[in-house]
Amino acid sequence: MVQLCWYNFVGGFYSEFVRFYIQEAKLNCDYVVIDTFSGLGTTLVESNFRNLFSIGSEAHPFFHEISQAKIFLPSNIQEVKFLEYLLLSIQPYTGSLQEIWSEDALIFLM
């Protein structure tokens, strides 16, 4: 079984938070969920899980790409199996981050 790991986005929130408020608001398919700062797409993904139409926008290109990947999953099962094979074949990086990132980049990323 493949374990999914998400990027730890400090400004985000857990899917359980979104799930709770969708249930609390008693939203159904007659509603549209709008997330004007969608970040990594947590609200949009949870809305999709509950068959709710959702609209989101995100200005940061990296976060936007992650959100798109989480929302628009590949429909071709062979493509998914190939990607799974590739991901499972990757060896973990055991070196130092200083070997691959400049000091300025590390400061930015931390």
Sequence and secondary structure as in RCSB ss.txt:
>XXXX:A:sequence
MVQLCWYNFVGGFYSEFVRFYIQEAKLNCDYVVIDTFSGLGTTLVESNFRNLFSIGSEAHPFFHEISQAKIFLPS
NIQEVKFLEYLLLSIQPYTGSLQEIWSEDALIFLM
>XXXX:A:secstr
         TT   HHHHHHHHHHTT  TT EEEETT TTSHHHHHHHHTT EEEE  S HHHHHHHHHHHS   
 HHHHHHHHHHHHH     S GGGTS HHHHHHH 
